[in-house]
Amino acid sequence: MNQAKDSFRHGVRAAGSLILTAAIVISLTGCARTNSKDAASSAAASAGPSAGSPSPAAQPTDSPPSAVPSASPSATASPAPAAFLDPAKLQPVFGFASETGSHIIVTREEEGAGEQMKSLNTAIGNGGQVLAVKLEKWQTGNENNNGRELANNIPNMSGYLFKVEGDAAKRDETYVLVDSAVFPQAALLELQPADLAGPQLAADDPLRKSIAAAKGRKIKAAWKLAGLGPDRQLYLVQFVRQDKDMLFSLVLEEDGKLSFKDYPAKITDNEYSVWRVDDGGEVSPQMFSLLFAAQAAEGMLLGLNWWGAEGVNSFFLKQEGNGFTELTIEYGRYTSPM
């Protein structure tokens, strides 16, 4: 999604039977994007074809950074003074929650990494939910694994199982696992998710007009995704197609200042897969959700999920100047229906 993410490859649609024992890489690069990557560059070790991968024509550009707070094992915000998250200390360890929310499984780490896993005592996701977790065991998969990284398949998958202590995780949600000693929970920002079924910004809305003027392009649709603290709002904006050129942006508004993370794409032979496989050349607020938002020394750090037809990609955007850059940390799950 940013220039550091060239490693993302175009996902291939699921075809034929899944090879349950084969490792699958979820390639989720957008169609015709340059320097873009989909957050799901790797899939479950036993997953099938690439999950919800973006088509190769999409190319994201950098936008304003966001700051990530450090997490503590407690689900309650720390009363400590404001802190800053150091993005360099984030580890690329992600998992997803079981059906009851009592466990989170991490499937990307090989057996034998138990010592590293023991240091991870906090899970953060689901709009900034902070959970205390403890490594329970390494679980060996079985022949019933269907290759889907979903809650109902967790009993059949190989991976590290973490016990959730206290409040339950949300079923099937993605979480990033951290060491609370290096992830200050006080850096987390309070999120106010928007009503994704609500109306989009009206054509005469001043903010919509400002966004259109800043990009020099007409807007097809614009929605609010979330409030990030008292004075910052995150929006999803799709612009009107210009010949074969497509564009949508994540837009951060702070006291009238606009910061963009652009995702241009060029339509090729397949107009039905532009940014992601089978996206129909459209984006919607239902495709995006926030893991968390945090304050870093230089700006905000945003953790996001991007859902596609075959899976979900998780990634981080770091605010830098007037734009966002994407961290190299990424995660993808293959969830295509059976």
C-alpha positions as protocol buffer text, in pm:
chain_id: "A"
residue {
  index: 1
  type: MET
  ca { x: 0 y: 0 z: 0 }
}
residue {
  index: 2
  type: ASN
  ca { x: 294 y: 235 z: 31 }
}
residue {
  index: 3
  type: GLN
  ca { x: 618 y: 246 z: -154 }
}
residue {
  index: 4
  type: ALA
  ca { x: 775 y: 4 z: 88 }
}
residue {
  index: 5
  type: LYS
  ca { x: 521 y: -261 z: 4 }
}
residue {
  index: 6
  type: ASP
  ca { x: 625 y: -376 z: -342 }
}
residue {
  index: 7
  type: SER
  ca { x: 632 y: -735 z: -217 }
}
residue {
  index: 8
  type: PHE
  ca { x: 256 y: -775 z: -247 }
}
residue {
  index: 9
  type: ARG
  ca { x: 152 y: -998 z: -532 }
}
residue {
  index: 10
  type: HIS
  ca { x: -179 y: -1029 z: -712 }
}
residue {
  index: 11
  type: GLY
  ca { x: -402 y: -1286 z: -543 }
}
residue {
  index: 12
  type: VAL
  ca { x: -528 y: -1576 z: -746 }
}
residue {
  index: 13
  type: ARG
  ca { x: -891 y: -1677 z: -720 }
}
residue {
  index: 14
  type: ALA
  ca { x: -962 y: -2003 z: -541 }
}
residue {
  index: 15
  type: ALA
  ca { x: -988 y: -2289 z: -786 }
}
residue {
  index: 16
  type: GLY
  ca { x: -1023 y: -2659 z: -730 }
}
residue {
  index: 17
  type: SER
  ca { x: -970 y: -2829 z: -398 }
}
residue {
  index: 18
  type: LEU
  ca { x: -752 y: -2675 z: -128 }
}
residue {
  index: 19
  type: ILE
  ca { x: -420 y: -2833 z: -42 }
}
residue {
  index: 20
  type: LEU
  ca { x: -466 y: -2830 z: 330 }
}
residue {
  index: 21
  type: THR
  ca { x: -108 y: -2903 z: 416 }
}
residue {
  index: 22
  type: ALA
  ca { x: 49 y: -2653 z: 183 }
}
residue {
  index: 23
  type: ALA
  ca { x: 151 y: -2306 z: 295 }
}
residue {
  index: 24
  type: ILE
  ca { x: -24 y: -2030 z: 109 }
}
residue {
  index: 25
  type: VAL
  ca { x: 80 y: -1677 z: 59 }
}
residue {
  index: 26
  type: ILE
  ca { x: -203 y: -1430 z: 37 }
}
residue {
  index: 27
  type: SER
  ca { x: -97 y: -1195 z: -235 }
}
residue {
  index: 28
  type: LEU
  ca { x: -312 y: -888 z: -217 }
}
residue {
  index: 29
  type: THR
  ca { x: -161 y: -625 z: -436 }
}
residue {
  index: 30
  type: GLY
  ca { x: -405 y: -385 z: -599 }
}
residue {
  index: 31
  type: CYS
  ca { x: -458 y: -384 z: -974 }
}
residue {
  index: 32
  type: ALA
  ca { x: -199 y: -174 z: -1155 }
}
residue {
  index: 33
  type: ARG
  ca { x: -84 y: -16 z: -828 }
}
residue {
  index: 34
  type: THR
  ca { x: 278 y: 80 z: -815 }
}
residue {
  index: 35
  type: ASN
  ca { x: 459 y: 56 z: -482 }
}
residue {
  index: 36
  type: SER
  ca { x: 145 y: -90 z: -329 }
}
residue {
  index: 37
  type: LYS
  ca { x: 87 y: -392 z: -122 }
}
residue {
  index: 38
  type: ASP
  ca { x: -206 y: -565 z: 29 }
}
residue {
  index: 39
  type: ALA
  ca { x: -186 y: -627 z: 397 }
}
residue {
  index: 40
  type: ALA
  ca { x: -243 y: -993 z: 340 }
}
residue {
  index: 41
  type: SER
  ca { x: 77 y: -1099 z: 174 }
}
residue {
  index: 42
  type: SER
  ca { x: 75 y: -1432 z: 349 }
}
residue {
  index: 43
  type: ALA
  ca { x: -209 y: -1668 z: 428 }
}
residue {
  index: 44
  type: ALA
  ca { x: -256 y: -1945 z: 676 }
}
residue {
  index: 45
  type: ALA
  ca { x: 1 y: -2218 z: 653 }
}
residue {
  index: 46
  type: SER
  ca { x: -268 y: -2450 z: 531 }
}
residue {
  index: 47
  type: ALA
  ca { x: -482 y: -2203 z: 343 }
}
residue {
  index: 48
  type: GLY
  ca { x: -604 y: -2232 z: -9 }
}
residue {
  index: 49
  type: PRO
  ca { x: -580 y: -1973 z: -287 }
}
residue {
  index: 50
  type: SER
  ca { x: -495 y: -1615 z: -207 }
}
residue {
  index: 51
  type: ALA
  ca { x: -738 y: -1438 z: 21 }
}
residue {
  index: 52
  type: GLY
  ca { x: -936 y: -1151 z: -112 }
}
residue {
  index: 53
  type: SER
  ca { x: -632 y: -1035 z: -294 }
}
residue {
  index: 54
  type: PRO
  ca { x: -630 y: -697 z: -461 }
}
residue {
  index: 55
  type: SER
  ca { x: -589 y: -701 z: -834 }
}
residue {
  index: 56
  type: PRO
  ca { x: -255 y: -592 z: -979 }
}
residue {
  index: 57
  type: ALA
  ca { x: -380 y: -261 z: -1112 }
}
residue {
  index: 58
  type: ALA
  ca { x: -416 y: -80 z: -782 }
}
residue {
  index: 59
  type: GLN
  ca { x: -137 y: 137 z: -645 }
}
residue {
  index: 60
  type: PRO
  ca { x: -152 y: 316 z: -309 }
}
residue {
  index: 61
  type: THR
  ca { x: 36 y: 631 z: -228 }
}
residue {
  index: 62
  type: ASP
  ca { x: 153 y: 765 z: 104 }
}
residue {
  index: 63
  type: SER
  ca { x: -63 y: 978 z: 332 }
}
residue {
  index: 64
  type: PRO
  ca { x: -42 y: 1134 z: 682 }
}
residue {
  index: 65
  type: PRO
  ca { x: 104 y: 919 z: 959 }
}
residue {
  index: 66
  type: SER
  ca { x: -77 y: 797 z: 1259 }
}
residue {
  index: 67
  type: ALA
  ca { x: 46 y: 723 z: 1609 }
}
residue {
  index: 68
  type: VAL
  ca { x: 10 y: 387 z: 1783 }
}
residue {
  index: 69
  type: PRO
  ca { x: -30 y: 364 z: 2162 }
}
residue {
  index: 70
  type: SER
  ca { x: 132 y: 97 z: 2370 }
}
residue {
  index: 71
  type: ALA
  ca { x: -93 y: -167 z: 2510 }
}
residue {
  index: 72
  type: SER
  ca { x: -113 y: -298 z: 2860 }
}
residue {
  index: 73
  type: PRO
  ca { x: -262 y: -625 z: 2977 }
}
residue {
  index: 74
  type: SER
  ca { x: -551 y: -433 z: 3124 }
}
residue {
  index: 75
  type: ALA
  ca { x: -863 y: -362 z: 2923 }
}
residue {
  index: 76
  type: THR
  ca { x: -894 y: -27 z: 3099 }
}
residue {
  index: 77
  type: ALA
  ca { x: -703 y: 276 z: 2973 }
}
residue {
  index: 78
  type: SER
  ca { x: -398 y: 362 z: 3180 }
}
residue {
  index: 79
  type: PRO
  ca { x: -424 y: 676 z: 3394 }
}
residue {
  index: 80
  type: ALA
  ca { x: -61 y: 753 z: 3313 }
}
residue {
  index: 81
  type: PRO
  ca { x: 15 y: 1079 z: 3132 }
}
residue {
  index: 82
  type: ALA
  ca { x: 6 y: 1089 z: 2754 }
}
residue {
  index: 83
  type: ALA
  ca { x: 268 y: 863 z: 2598 }
}
residue {
  index: 84
  type: PHE
  ca { x: 401 y: 794 z: 2252 }
}
residue {
  index: 85
  type: LEU
  ca { x: 417 y: 464 z: 2073 }
}
residue {
  index: 86
  type: ASP
  ca { x: 741 y: 381 z: 1893 }
}
residue {
  index: 87
  type: PRO
  ca { x: 635 y: 211 z: 1567 }
}
residue {
  index: 88
  type: ALA
  ca { x: 981 y: 54 z: 1537 }
}
residue {
  index: 89
  type: LYS
  ca { x: 906 y: -159 z: 1843 }
}
residue {
  index: 90
  type: LEU
  ca { x: 594 y: -318 z: 1695 }
}
residue {
  index: 91
  type: GLN
  ca { x: 636 y: -688 z: 1623 }
}
residue {
  index: 92
  type: PRO
  ca { x: 466 y: -852 z: 1323 }
}
residue {
  index: 93
  type: VAL
  ca { x: 265 y: -1093 z: 1538 }
}
residue {
  index: 94
  type: PHE
  ca { x: -106 y: -1114 z: 1458 }
}
residue {
  index: 95
  type: GLY
  ca { x: -379 y: -1356 z: 1549 }
}
residue {
  index: 96
  type: PHE
  ca { x: -756 y: -1391 z: 1538 }
}
residue {
  index: 97
  type: ALA
  ca { x: -1016 y: -1479 z: 1797 }
}
residue {
  index: 98
  type: SER
  ca { x: -1198 y: -1806 z: 1861 }
}
residue {
  index: 99
  type: GLU
  ca { x: -1574 y: -1852 z: 1848 }
}
residue {
  index: 100
  type: THR
  ca { x: -1619 y: -1777 z: 2219 }
}
residue {
  index: 101
  type: GLY
  ca { x: -1346 y: -1513 z: 2231 }
}
residue {
  index: 102
  type: SER
  ca { x: -1161 y: -1710 z: 2499 }
}
residue {
  index: 103
  type: HIS
  ca { x: -853 y: -1767 z: 2280 }
}
residue {
  index: 104
  type: ILE
  ca { x: -649 y: -1602 z: 2006 }
}
residue {
  index: 105
  type: ILE
  ca { x: -447 y: -1816 z: 1767 }
}
residue {
  index: 106
  type: VAL
  ca { x: -122 y: -1703 z: 1602 }
}
residue {
  index: 107
  type: THR
  ca { x: -54 y: -1907 z: 1288 }
}
residue {
  index: 108
  type: ARG
  ca { x: 240 y: -1726 z: 1125 }
}
residue {
  index: 109
  type: GLU
  ca { x: 506 y: -1827 z: 1375 }
}
residue {
  index: 110
  type: GLU
  ca { x: 685 y: -2160 z: 1351 }
}
residue {
  index: 111
  type: GLU
  ca { x: 690 y: -2412 z: 1633 }
}
residue {
  index: 112
  type: GLY
  ca { x: 993 y: -2340 z: 1850 }
}
residue {
  index: 113
  type: ALA
  ca { x: 930 y: -1965 z: 1889 }
}
residue {
  index: 114
  type: GLY
  ca { x: 774 y: -2016 z: 2230 }
}
residue {
  index: 115
  type: GLU
  ca { x: 1017 y: -1792 z: 2419 }
}
residue {
  index: 116
  type: GLN
  ca { x: 934 y: -1499 z: 2195 }
}
residue {
  index: 117
  type: MET
  ca { x: 563 y: -1572 z: 2226 }
}
residue {
  index: 118
  type: LYS
  ca { x: 582 y: -1575 z: 2608 }
}
residue {
  index: 119
  type: SER
  ca { x: 678 y: -1207 z: 2613 }
}
residue {
  index: 120
  type: LEU
  ca { x: 354 y: -1110 z: 2438 }
}
residue {
  index: 121
  type: ASN
  ca { x: 97 y: -1037 z: 2706 }
}
residue {
  index: 122
  type: THR
  ca { x: -144 y: -796 z: 2536 }
}
residue {
  index: 123
  type: ALA
  ca { x: -373 y: -817 z: 2233 }
}
residue {
  index: 124
  type: ILE
  ca { x: -506 y: -503 z: 2067 }
}
residue {
  index: 125
  type: GLY
  ca { x: -770 y: -483 z: 1795 }
}
residue {
  index: 126
  type: ASN
  ca { x: -1143 y: -446 z: 1733 }
}
residue {
  index: 127
  type: GLY
  ca { x: -1133 y: -67 z: 1742 }
}
residue {
  index: 128
  type: GLY
  ca { x: -877 y: -29 z: 2019 }
}
residue {
  index: 129
  type: GLN
  ca { x: -992 y: -310 z: 2251 }
}
residue {
  index: 130
  type: VAL
  ca { x: -704 y: -400 z: 2486 }
}
residue {
  index: 131
  type: LEU
  ca { x: -694 y: -755 z: 2623 }
}
residue {
  index: 132
  type: ALA
  ca { x: -462 y: -934 z: 2862 }
}
residue {
  index: 133
  type: VAL
  ca { x: -342 y: -1261 z: 2709 }
}
residue {
  index: 134
  type: LYS
  ca { x: -109 y: -1543 z: 2810 }
}
residue {
  index: 135
  type: LEU
  ca { x: 56 y: -1807 z: 2596 }
}
residue {
  index: 136
  type: GLU
  ca { x: -119 y: -2137 z: 2661 }
}
residue {
  index: 137
  type: LYS
  ca { x: 40 y: -2385 z: 2420 }
}
residue {
  index: 138
  type: TRP
  ca { x: 153 y: -2477 z: 2071 }
}
residue {
  index: 139
  type: GLN
  ca { x: -130 y: -2655 z: 1891 }
}
residue {
  index: 140
  type: THR
  ca { x: -68 y: -2908 z: 1616 }
}
residue {
  index: 141
  type: GLY
  ca { x: -319 y: -2905 z: 1331 }
}
residue {
  index: 142
  type: ASN
  ca { x: -511 y: -3200 z: 1197 }
}
residue {
  index: 143
  type: GLU
  ca { x: -657 y: -3337 z: 875 }
}
residue {
  index: 144
  type: ASN
  ca { x: -984 y: -3149 z: 926 }
}
residue {
  index: 145
  type: ASN
  ca { x: -817 y: -2815 z: 859 }
}
residue {
  index: 146
  type: ASN
  ca { x: -1006 y: -2659 z: 566 }
}
residue {
  index: 147
  type: GLY
  ca { x: -750 y: -2385 z: 502 }
}
residue {
  index: 148
  type: ARG
  ca { x: -978 y: -2103 z: 615 }
}
residue {
  index: 149
  type: GLU
  ca { x: -843 y: -1874 z: 887 }
}
residue {
  index: 150
  type: LEU
  ca { x: -1173 y: -1843 z: 1068 }
}
residue {
  index: 151
  type: ALA
  ca { x: -1284 y: -1902 z: 1425 }
}
residue {
  index: 152
  type: ASN
  ca { x: -1468 y: -2225 z: 1348 }
}
residue {
  index: 153
  type: ASN
  ca { x: -1150 y: -2377 z: 1202 }
}
residue {
  index: 154
  type: ILE
  ca { x: -918 y: -2289 z: 1493 }
}
residue {
  index: 155
  type: PRO
  ca { x: -942 y: -2638 z: 1654 }
}
residue {
  index: 156
  type: ASN
  ca { x: -793 y: -2785 z: 1335 }
}
residue {
  index: 157
  type: MET
  ca { x: -508 y: -2539 z: 1277 }
}
residue {
  index: 158
  type: SER
  ca { x: -144 y: -2533 z: 1381 }
}
residue {
  index: 159
  type: GLY
  ca { x: -35 y: -2230 z: 1579 }
}
residue {
  index: 160
  type: TYR
  ca { x: 24 y: -2072 z: 1917 }
}
residue {
  index: 161
  type: LEU
  ca { x: -287 y: -2051 z: 2133 }
}
residue {
  index: 162
  type: PHE
  ca { x: -316 y: -1756 z: 2370 }
}
residue {
  index: 163
  type: LYS
  ca { x: -566 y: -1757 z: 2654 }
}
residue {
  index: 164
  type: VAL
  ca { x: -764 y: -1433 z: 2685 }
}
residue {
  index: 165
  type: GLU
  ca { x: -784 y: -1323 z: 3046 }
}
residue {
  index: 166
  type: GLY
  ca { x: -1072 y: -1099 z: 3150 }
}
residue {
  index: 167
  type: ASP
  ca { x: -1294 y: -955 z: 2879 }
}
residue {
  index: 168
  type: ALA
  ca { x: -1347 y: -1178 z: 2578 }
}
residue {
  index: 169
  type: ALA
  ca { x: -1210 y: -1107 z: 2233 }
}
residue {
  index: 170
  type: LYS
  ca { x: -1458 y: -1055 z: 1951 }
}
residue {
  index: 171
  type: ARG
  ca { x: -1514 y: -1365 z: 1741 }
}
residue {
  index: 172
  type: ASP
  ca { x: -1306 y: -1375 z: 1420 }
}
residue {
  index: 173
  type: GLU
  ca { x: -1155 y: -1031 z: 1479 }
}
residue {
  index: 174
  type: THR
  ca { x: -786 y: -974 z: 1405 }
}
residue {
  index: 175
  type: TYR
  ca { x: -559 y: -866 z: 1691 }
}
residue {
  index: 176
  type: VAL
  ca { x: -196 y: -759 z: 1706 }
}
residue {
  index: 177
  type: LEU
  ca { x: -5 y: -912 z: 1998 }
}
residue {
  index: 178
  type: VAL
  ca { x: 242 y: -693 z: 2187 }
}
residue {
  index: 179
  type: ASP
  ca { x: 460 y: -675 z: 2495 }
}
residue {
  index: 180
  type: SER
  ca { x: 300 y: -417 z: 2727 }
}
residue {
  index: 181
  type: ALA
  ca { x: 647 y: -311 z: 2840 }
}
residue {
  index: 182
  type: VAL
  ca { x: 717 y: -157 z: 2499 }
}
residue {
  index: 183
  type: PHE
  ca { x: 363 y: -65 z: 2392 }
}
residue {
  index: 184
  type: PRO
  ca { x: 234 y: 214 z: 2620 }
}
residue {
  index: 185
  type: GLN
  ca { x: -141 y: 188 z: 2644 }
}
residue {
  index: 186
  type: ALA
  ca { x: -163 y: 559 z: 2721 }
}
residue {
  index: 187
  type: ALA
  ca { x: -68 y: 629 z: 2358 }
}
residue {
  index: 188
  type: LEU
  ca { x: -394 y: 478 z: 2232 }
}
residue {
  index: 189
  type: LEU
  ca { x: -657 y: 716 z: 2107 }
}
residue {
  index: 190
  type: GLU
  ca { x: -1027 y: 679 z: 2179 }
}
residue {
  index: 191
  type: LEU
  ca { x: -1211 y: 564 z: 1868 }
}
residue {
  index: 192
  type: GLN
  ca { x: -1570 y: 648 z: 1778 }
}
residue {
  index: 193
  type: PRO
  ca { x: -1667 y: 424 z: 1484 }
}
residue {
  index: 194
  type: ALA
  ca { x: -1915 y: 582 z: 1245 }
}
residue {
  index: 195
  type: ASP
  ca { x: -2242 y: 421 z: 1147 }
}
residue {
  index: 196
  type: LEU
  ca { x: -2127 y: 239 z: 834 }
}
residue {
  index: 197
  type: ALA
  ca { x: -2487 y: 206 z: 718 }
}
residue {
  index: 198
  type: GLY
  ca { x: -2539 y: 580 z: 755 }
}
residue {
  index: 199
  type: PRO
  ca { x: -2553 y: 834 z: 472 }
}
residue {
  index: 200
  type: GLN
  ca { x: -2240 y: 954 z: 297 }
}
residue {
  index: 201
  type: LEU
  ca { x: -2124 y: 1314 z: 302 }
}
residue {
  index: 202
  type: ALA
  ca { x: -2374 y: 1531 z: 117 }
}
residue {
  index: 203
  type: ALA
  ca { x: -2273 y: 1689 z: -214 }
}
residue {
  index: 204
  type: ASP
  ca { x: -2282 y: 2037 z: -58 }
}
residue {
  index: 205
  type: ASP
  ca { x: -2087 y: 1940 z: 256 }
}
residue {
  index: 206
  type: PRO
  ca { x: -1795 y: 2187 z: 297 }
}
residue {
  index: 207
  type: LEU
  ca { x: -1553 y: 1906 z: 383 }
}
residue {
  index: 208
  type: ARG
  ca { x: -1647 y: 1713 z: 70 }
}
residue {
  index: 209
  type: LYS
  ca { x: -1588 y: 2028 z: -135 }
}
residue {
  index: 210
  type: SER
  ca { x: -1249 y: 2080 z: 32 }
}
residue {
  index: 211
  type: ILE
  ca { x: -1141 y: 1724 z: -44 }
}
residue {
  index: 212
  type: ALA
  ca { x: -1247 y: 1753 z: -409 }
}
residue {
  index: 213
  type: ALA
  ca { x: -1059 y: 2082 z: -444 }
}
residue {
  index: 214
  type: ALA
  ca { x: -745 y: 1941 z: -280 }
}
residue {
  index: 215
  type: LYS
  ca { x: -732 y: 1647 z: -524 }
}
residue {
  index: 216
  type: GLY
  ca { x: -862 y: 1838 z: -825 }
}
residue {
  index: 217
  type: ARG
  ca { x: -1107 y: 1559 z: -889 }
}
residue {
  index: 218
  type: LYS
  ca { x: -1481 y: 1503 z: -858 }
}
residue {
  index: 219
  type: ILE
  ca { x: -1602 y: 1277 z: -577 }
}
residue {
  index: 220
  type: LYS
  ca { x: -1821 y: 976 z: -645 }
}
residue {
  index: 221
  type: ALA
  ca { x: -1885 y: 886 z: -279 }
}
residue {
  index: 222
  type: ALA
  ca { x: -1749 y: 982 z: 63 }
}
residue {
  index: 223
  type: TRP
  ca { x: -1810 y: 831 z: 407 }
}
residue {
  index: 224
  type: LYS
  ca { x: -1689 y: 891 z: 759 }
}
residue {
  index: 225
  type: LEU
  ca { x: -1513 y: 584 z: 900 }
}
residue {
  index: 226
  type: ALA
  ca { x: -1437 y: 697 z: 1256 }
}
residue {
  index: 227
  type: GLY
  ca { x: -1361 y: 975 z: 1498 }
}
residue {
  index: 228
  type: LEU
  ca { x: -1006 y: 959 z: 1636 }
}
residue {
  index: 229
  type: GLY
  ca { x: -1017 y: 1147 z: 1963 }
}
residue {
  index: 230
  type: PRO
  ca { x: -1198 y: 1480 z: 1999 }
}
residue {
  index: 231
  type: ASP
  ca { x: -1073 y: 1667 z: 1691 }
}
residue {
  index: 232
  type: ARG
  ca { x: -971 y: 1417 z: 1421 }
}
residue {
  index: 233
  type: GLN
  ca { x: -1191 y: 1232 z: 1174 }
}
residue {
  index: 234
  type: LEU
  ca { x: -1109 y: 957 z: 924 }
}
residue {
  index: 235
  type: TYR
  ca { x: -1293 y: 937 z: 591 }
}
residue {
  index: 236
  type: LEU
  ca { x: -1308 y: 703 z: 293 }
}
residue {
  index: 237
  type: VAL
  ca { x: -1347 y: 882 z: -40 }
}
residue {
  index: 238
  type: GLN
  ca { x: -1387 y: 733 z: -388 }
}
residue {
  index: 239
  type: PHE
  ca { x: -1332 y: 969 z: -679 }
}
residue {
  index: 240
  type: VAL
  ca { x: -1502 y: 970 z: -1017 }
}
residue {
  index: 241
  type: ARG
  ca { x: -1334 y: 750 z: -1276 }
}
residue {
  index: 242
  type: GLN
  ca { x: -1121 y: 931 z: -1533 }
}
residue {
  index: 243
  type: ASP
  ca { x: -1094 y: 712 z: -1843 }
}
residue {
  index: 244
  type: LYS
  ca { x: -904 y: 409 z: -1706 }
}
residue {
  index: 245
  type: ASP
  ca { x: -776 y: 587 z: -1395 }
}
residue {
  index: 246
  type: MET
  ca { x: -939 y: 499 z: -1064 }
}
residue {
  index: 247
  type: LEU
  ca { x: -871 y: 651 z: -722 }
}
residue {
  index: 248
  type: PHE
  ca { x: -985 y: 623 z: -365 }
}
residue {
  index: 249
  type: SER
  ca { x: -828 y: 780 z: -58 }
}
residue {
  index: 250
  type: LEU
  ca { x: -826 y: 751 z: 317 }
}
residue {
  index: 251
  type: VAL
  ca { x: -850 y: 1110 z: 439 }
}
residue {
  index: 252
  type: LEU
  ca { x: -762 y: 1236 z: 784 }
}
residue {
  index: 253
  type: GLU
  ca { x: -917 y: 1570 z: 882 }
}
residue {
  index: 254
  type: GLU
  ca { x: -757 y: 1760 z: 1173 }
}
residue {
  index: 255
  type: ASP
  ca { x: -889 y: 2109 z: 1250 }
}
residue {
  index: 256
  type: GLY
  ca { x: -942 y: 2175 z: 881 }
}
residue {
  index: 257
  type: LYS
  ca { x: -611 y: 2020 z: 770 }
}
residue {
  index: 258
  type: LEU
  ca { x: -644 y: 1730 z: 526 }
}
residue {
  index: 259
  type: SER
  ca { x: -399 y: 1439 z: 499 }
}
residue {
  index: 260
  type: PHE
  ca { x: -435 y: 1175 z: 228 }
}
residue {
  index: 261
  type: LYS
  ca { x: -341 y: 815 z: 174 }
}
residue {
  index: 262
  type: ASP
  ca { x: -416 y: 761 z: -195 }
}
residue {
  index: 263
  type: TYR
  ca { x: -487 y: 431 z: -368 }
}
residue {
  index: 264
  type: PRO
  ca { x: -479 y: 489 z: -744 }
}
residue {
  index: 265
  type: ALA
  ca { x: -547 y: 205 z: -984 }
}
residue {
  index: 266
  type: LYS
  ca { x: -560 y: 165 z: -1359 }
}
residue {
  index: 267
  type: ILE
  ca { x: -830 y: -50 z: -1515 }
}
residue {
  index: 268
  type: THR
  ca { x: -693 y: -328 z: -1729 }
}
residue {
  index: 269
  type: ASP
  ca { x: -878 y: -611 z: -1906 }
}
residue {
  index: 270
  type: ASN
  ca { x: -1069 y: -705 z: -1592 }
}
residue {
  index: 271
  type: GLU
  ca { x: -1287 y: -414 z: -1486 }
}
residue {
  index: 272
  type: TYR
  ca { x: -1442 y: -622 z: -1209 }
}
residue {
  index: 273
  type: SER
  ca { x: -1118 y: -652 z: -1011 }
}
residue {
  index: 274
  type: VAL
  ca { x: -960 y: -310 z: -962 }
}
residue {
  index: 275
  type: TRP
  ca { x: -815 y: -274 z: -611 }
}
residue {
  index: 276
  type: ARG
  ca { x: -911 y: -619 z: -485 }
}
residue {
  index: 277
  type: VAL
  ca { x: -1027 y: -936 z: -653 }
}
residue {
  index: 278
  type: ASP
  ca { x: -1398 y: -911 z: -736 }
}
residue {
  index: 279
  type: ASP
  ca { x: -1438 y: -562 z: -589 }
}
residue {
  index: 280
  type: GLY
  ca { x: -1640 y: -445 z: -889 }
}
residue {
  index: 281
  type: GLY
  ca { x: -1433 y: -127 z: -904 }
}
residue {
  index: 282
  type: GLU
  ca { x: -1601 y: -2 z: -588 }
}
residue {
  index: 283
  type: VAL
  ca { x: -1501 y: 59 z: -228 }
}
residue {
  index: 284
  type: SER
  ca { x: -1736 y: 88 z: 68 }
}
residue {
  index: 285
  type: PRO
  ca { x: -1701 y: 169 z: 439 }
}
residue {
  index: 286
  type: GLN
  ca { x: -1788 y: -193 z: 522 }
}
residue {
  index: 287
  type: MET
  ca { x: -1453 y: -296 z: 370 }
}
residue {
  index: 288
  type: PHE
  ca { x: -1252 y: -108 z: 635 }
}
residue {
  index: 289
  type: SER
  ca { x: -1219 y: -121 z: 1012 }
}
residue {
  index: 290
  type: LEU
  ca { x: -963 y: -4 z: 1266 }
}
residue {
  index: 291
  type: LEU
  ca { x: -743 y: -224 z: 1481 }
}
residue {
  index: 292
  type: PHE
  ca { x: -651 y: 86 z: 1681 }
}
residue {
  index: 293
  type: ALA
  ca { x: -521 y: 442 z: 1653 }
}
residue {
  index: 294
  type: ALA
  ca { x: -227 y: 565 z: 1858 }
}
residue {
  index: 295
  type: GLN
  ca { x: -9 y: 867 z: 1905 }
}
residue {
  index: 296
  type: ALA
  ca { x: 353 y: 845 z: 1797 }
}
residue {
  index: 297
  type: ALA
  ca { x: 615 y: 1115 z: 1840 }
}
residue {
  index: 298
  type: GLU
  ca { x: 578 y: 1237 z: 1480 }
}
residue {
  index: 299
  type: GLY
  ca { x: 204 y: 1189 z: 1432 }
}
residue {
  index: 300
  type: MET
  ca { x: -59 y: 920 z: 1433 }
}
residue {
  index: 301
  type: LEU
  ca { x: -25 y: 549 z: 1377 }
}
residue {
  index: 302
  type: LEU
  ca { x: -332 y: 374 z: 1237 }
}
residue {
  index: 303
  type: GLY
  ca { x: -386 y: -1 z: 1234 }
}
residue {
  index: 304
  type: LEU
  ca { x: -645 y: -98 z: 973 }
}
residue {
  index: 305
  type: ASN
  ca { x: -822 y: -400 z: 828 }
}
residue {
  index: 306
  type: TRP
  ca { x: -923 y: -411 z: 461 }
}
residue {
  index: 307
  type: TRP
  ca { x: -1172 y: -683 z: 374 }
}
residue {
  index: 308
  type: GLY
  ca { x: -1197 y: -832 z: 26 }
}
residue {
  index: 309
  type: ALA
  ca { x: -1394 y: -1111 z: -139 }
}
residue {
  index: 310
  type: GLU
  ca { x: -1147 y: -1379 z: -32 }
}
residue {
  index: 311
  type: GLY
  ca { x: -992 y: -1245 z: 287 }
}
residue {
  index: 312
  type: VAL
  ca { x: -877 y: -961 z: 507 }
}
residue {
  index: 313
  type: ASN
  ca { x: -551 y: -765 z: 510 }
}
residue {
  index: 314
  type: SER
  ca { x: -420 y: -584 z: 818 }
}
residue {
  index: 315
  type: PHE
  ca { x: -161 y: -308 z: 795 }
}
residue {
  index: 316
  type: PHE
  ca { x: -29 y: 9 z: 961 }
}
residue {
  index: 317
  type: LEU
  ca { x: -19 y: 367 z: 833 }
}
residue {
  index: 318
  type: LYS
  ca { x: 229 y: 606 z: 990 }
}
residue {
  index: 319
  type: GLN
  ca { x: 177 y: 980 z: 964 }
}
residue {
  index: 320
  type: GLU
  ca { x: 472 y: 1169 z: 822 }
}
residue {
  index: 321
  type: GLY
  ca { x: 440 y: 1532 z: 728 }
}
residue {
  index: 322
  type: ASN
  ca { x: 138 y: 1568 z: 503 }
}
residue {
  index: 323
  type: GLY
  ca { x: 105 y: 1203 z: 414 }
}
residue {
  index: 324
  type: PHE
  ca { x: 101 y: 844 z: 534 }
}
residue {
  index: 325
  type: THR
  ca { x: 362 y: 577 z: 486 }
}
residue {
  index: 326
  type: GLU
  ca { x: 287 y: 212 z: 536 }
}
residue {
  index: 327
  type: LEU
  ca { x: 493 y: 7 z: 777 }
}
residue {
  index: 328
  type: THR
  ca { x: 646 y: -316 z: 656 }
}
residue {
  index: 329
  type: ILE
  ca { x: 440 y: -503 z: 916 }
}
residue {
  index: 330
  type: GLU
  ca { x: 146 y: -673 z: 747 }
}
residue {
  index: 331
  type: TYR
  ca { x: -89 y: -965 z: 787 }
}
residue {
  index: 332
  type: GLY
  ca { x: -345 y: -1145 z: 574 }
}
residue {
  index: 333
  type: ARG
  ca { x: -606 y: -1412 z: 633 }
}
residue {
  index: 334
  type: TYR
  ca { x: -775 y: -1635 z: 376 }
}
residue {
  index: 335
  type: THR
  ca { x: -1144 y: -1651 z: 463 }
}
residue {
  index: 336
  type: SER
  ca { x: -1317 y: -1727 z: 131 }
}
residue {
  index: 337
  type: PRO
  ca { x: -1649 y: -1905 z: 190 }
}
residue {
  index: 338
  type: MET
  ca { x: -1659 y: -2278 z: 129 }
}
